[in-house]
């Protein structure tokens, strides 16, 4: 689990990495890329429900980062900036696809996996029922491991607003999961 | 025991997420030591937290980062950002004939070809000098259109 102190260490390291990155060091970019590609793809995939699309969006986000490198602030949070770009690209993609019944590919992947995945399937279904803004913050915090401050920067909102949004999303999730458990219990009782 | 001022849901969840400031965290911990109601709620919320962490945030190991990185290194954005030279444009076919050979060899081959042709022409003229004179005579003695 990421603790507050380990986050602080990561932040200090990240600051140095951002400086080298904005300074135009290819090695810094590649280190940054290696650190964030996978969480970025996972987060976007849970939003768009398609792995290939998520990979394309992640790659596009990195290309935009490269284009804007000289305009970025090394004292800012470039990771949050990158995720914001990727989330915007994902939302544009969703808009173009007019997909509101999201994630069916992800659900299928989970359904086809081994036993014991019921919990994850239930969780995924509950997340799918969240609104886009709630899903974004849940995924940023729990999928990509963002702190509240980083998630706020990625979503372009204040940290208190991010905290409130996350709380609301968790409350809805708790309710959805409880309802789901109750239904499961009833089904088992009737069968 | 239940305390009159029980903890807010969000505070409990933030406590589990370890995102509370140290002072507030200590206050929550102190409350939890005494309040069984909040202990039960913490266990319940902790279950959600565990499910979120277990269900999300796990690498599935299917992303080939190095392959993706190799792909992005080829993009114009990467080259421009880090001052890498643009790839050479594809040369026309006649240049590609000499591609990979040391530069003078193309010129040497052309020169040798030209010299061989010239020498061959000179040799052929020498050998067929008689024929050439007959031909030139024939051409010079040929009747003009008016004579015909």
Interface residues (C-beta under 8 A of the other chain):
Chain A: X1 X2 X3 X4 X24 X25 X26 X29 X30 X33 X34 X37 X38 X39 X41 X42 X46 X51 X55 X59 X62 X63 X66 X67 X69 X119 X120 X123 X124 X138 X139 X141 X142 X143 X144 X145 X147 X148 X163 X164 X167 X170 X171 X173 X174 X177
Chain B: X9 X10 X13 X14 X17 X18 X19 X45 X48 X51 X52 X53 X54 X55 X56 X57 X59 X60 X62 X63 X65 X68 X69 X71 X72 X75 X77 X78 X80 X81 X82 X83 X84
